[in-house]
Amino acid sequence: MYGEIITIGNELTSGRTVDINSWYAAGRLTASGLGVIRVTSVGDDVQMVTRALKRAHTSSRFVIVTGGLGTTEDDMTCKIAAHALNRPLRLDREMLKKIQHYIDAQGIKMTPPLEKMAYMPEGARMLNPTGGTCGFSIEDKEVRFYFLPGVPEQSRYLMDTVVLPELLGLYEALPVMGQRIIKIYGMNEPHIAEKLDQLRGKIGEVVLGFYPRFPENHLTLSLKGEDNAQVTAVLDRVEQEITAILGTCVFSTDGQDMEEVVGRILVQKEMTLSVAESCTGGLIGHRLTNVPGSSQYYQGGVVSYSNRLKTALLGVNEETLKRHGAVSAKTAKEMAQGVRRQTGSHLGLATTGIAGPEGGTREKPVGTVYIGLCRGEEALSTGYRFSGDRQQIKQQSATMALDWIRRYLSGYSFLPGI
Amino acid sequence: MYGEIITIGNELTSGRTVDINSWYAAGRLTASGLGVIRVTSVGDDVQMVTRALKRAHTSSRFVIVTGGLGTTEDDMTCKIAAHALNRPLRLDREMLKKIQHYIDAQGIKMTPPLEKMAYMPEGARMLNPTGGTCGFSIEDKEVRFYFLPGVPEQSRYLMDTVVLPELLGLYEALPVMGQRIIKIYGMNEPHIAEKLDQLRGKIGEVVLGFYPRFPENHLTLSLKGEDNAQVTAVLDRVEQEITAILGTCVFSTDGQDMEEVVGRILVQKEMTLSVAESCTGGLIGHRLTNVPGSSQYYQGGVVSYSNRLKTALLGVNEETLKRHGAVSAKTAKEMAQGVRRQTGSHLGLATTGIAGPEGGTREKPVGTVYIGLCRGEEALSTGYRFSGDRQQIKQQSATMALDWIRRYLSGYSFLPGI
């Protein structure tokens, strides 16, 4: 059962906004076994929106439309939908009451732009009539249209609570769609492609997809079938073959992010971690604490952006800073030791480097980053040379540092540095 | 001069990947005065890709296509392009040489999937023949097609270095497209809409667009015209009227992020900042250090995720933690004072709260966050109650904390809390 998604807004065709509404809707639909054949984004333009709606009308069984339901003048989806589907626009009293109720609670008064939001094409059915978020649906010649707001939180909410349950109720006996994501860090595309070449002819109907997600690479395995157990068994087998070929660079096969993988290992080993960040500026702590329950193993740490903090809070030797510099193996090691000593955690992790665009030298160009790790008396550190812009260097440094924890606690060797 | 963008890949129609290629291309084209009328994403499906290419052929002057140029079996853009444009597929010797050169450098051997990448439709011109990133273009019945890789970094690179310069060379005398982004924090959409209602009839041809960017709201002003100075003057006037109406909730009118605005003020005032983060886990430091040159004013700080670190590294009174709890106004204040004392910075900023999903109580539910700020002997703190998931609560806490710095140093009052 196939459908499509249309997102409306000048912000999309002018590149001001990333289209996360279609991404979310497509993901939820696919995960539910409903196929998406096309995603179209058009600006707030009567002709282009009309064309997109008419085209969808002839090629899909359901159409999810987001955007253009707001208060500003360029919001005219209701009007265009009415026109494209040959229906008059009518004031919906229930909708008007709902808007009135909402603005009363906010202590503001009704204005023409707010009232405009209560006009809908004839035959439209309001979604979620009791809640705060509005949208509507229309059934026309066996095609079901859902019109949702462009605000991501609102459109997600209606997708999850109204649209998906309705669509799943309409279409039964969907084929099974199995998917795996194998996440890889530390191996580039040509190397992965060369290694996977060994698998040719051995993966049956499984479709491989390759998705660089800087600084990681993700590989997807997809398989359609009638029987869930059989699809799962085939994917299990192929997943095992691939992880055997790619080795320790595979860090996740069940969708987990690096920080989740690291968290799971720390919980298993009943160990705690603290982090001293210089060039990453707090990014490692931010990523670790995105995982619910991370307070179980992550104690916190120090962002020692200035040299003064490296000595004052982490006890890095002034002599070390003077002789080796803040960006050095020895400083990284002393930072890791310092933060572990200060917090009493089992492991101390540290980053120090030059994220750029300024601050590079011939000996230590932008992208030079040292990572330090200690456990008890044992302390290790290595330097890397990353390329890219400031954000990319921060991201690579954080991912490499987290990967050190994963590799260290799993007994794998580290990725080679400079 | 209008064109369109087609992005190809199952990862897009299945919602596995956000389509940032079309976002980037659309933004660059728009900024250059070239209009984008439509963005279409289709899966790795011969029929859907063919339809999208044929449709674009009849409605646009230029077409940017990304994706499907890789090594895996679902990468078949070359084949489909050849078919849709009625051209045979030919081995491009130059391309093959280039691939050979690249894999030689990587120390791997040629495989059929790598060789496949050297086949292109007849008449195709290789983009960037000397560099590492490949793509091609075809001119057909006055429509120019550009086929770019799906890897974002590679497609961006070719957009910037080849596609845009070529298109700008083809089309001259473009109209001026002026745009402003007004960024707002601390005022919700209905309030903004009510206030902007005062402007009706006063903004001429300027088109207003409203874009919630959680937890901020962005307002765009767009104006097309023939004369740059005139367009700028009108936008200046409207921007001033809007900022006068919305007051101190407007934090940026030139595209700067909150952390850039805060950085600029700190540089102006010649002040330094340090941060003690609990519930934000490092996010404030991460955001501050995304700004190049932030080491000039950001010293670093402490991520005191555990209570032990709040006392050990920040000197928060154990009595305070016992009597008021870690999530309290008094703890936030002492954290700010502690980090300032430890670092010697002019300002100390602190966050402590419950990001959830666990850890909430009736008195302090998930979303309860206290922010503390101190300068010299002066110390302030207030609590807020944010809603949303863990990530959203972290984001709101970080933005509110940064906004405190902006408001404090600008002499504005803080947004009201609990």
Interface residues (C-beta under 8 A of the other chain):
Chain A: G9 N10 E11 L12 T13 S14 G15 R16 T17 V18 D19 I20 S22 W23 Y24 A25 A26 G27 R28 L29 T30 A31 G35 V36 I37 R38 V39 T40 S41 V42 G43 D45 M48 A52 G70 T71 T72 E73 D74 Y102 I103 Q106 I108 K109 T111 P112 P113 L114 V151 P152 E153 I181 N188 E189 P190 H191 A193 E194 D197 V207 L208 G209 F210 Y211 P212 R213 F214 T220 S222 S274 V275 E277 S278 C279 T280 G281 G282 L283 I284 G285 H286 L288 T289 N290 P292 G293 S294 S295 Y298 Q299 G300 G301 V302 V303 S304 Y305 S306 R308 L309 A312 L313 Q342 T343 G344 A355 G356 P357 E358 R390 Q391 K394
Chain B: G9 N10 E11 L12 T13 S14 G15 R16 T17 V18 D19 I20 S22 W23 Y24 A25 A26 G27 R28 L29 T30 A31 G35 V36 I37 R38 V39 T40 S41 V42 G43 D45 M48 A52 G70 T71 T72 E73 D74 Y102 I103 Q106 I108 K109 T111 P112 P113 L114 V151 P152 E153 I181 N188 E189 P190 H191 A193 E194 D197 V207 L208 G209 F210 Y211 P212 F214 T220 S222 S274 V275 E277 S278 C279 T280 G281 G282 L283 I284 G285 H286 R287 L288 T289 N290 P292 G293 S294 S295 Y298 Q299 G300 G301 V302 V303 S304 Y305 S306 R308 L309 A312 L313 Q342 T343 G344 A355 G356 P357 E358 G388 R390 Q391 K394
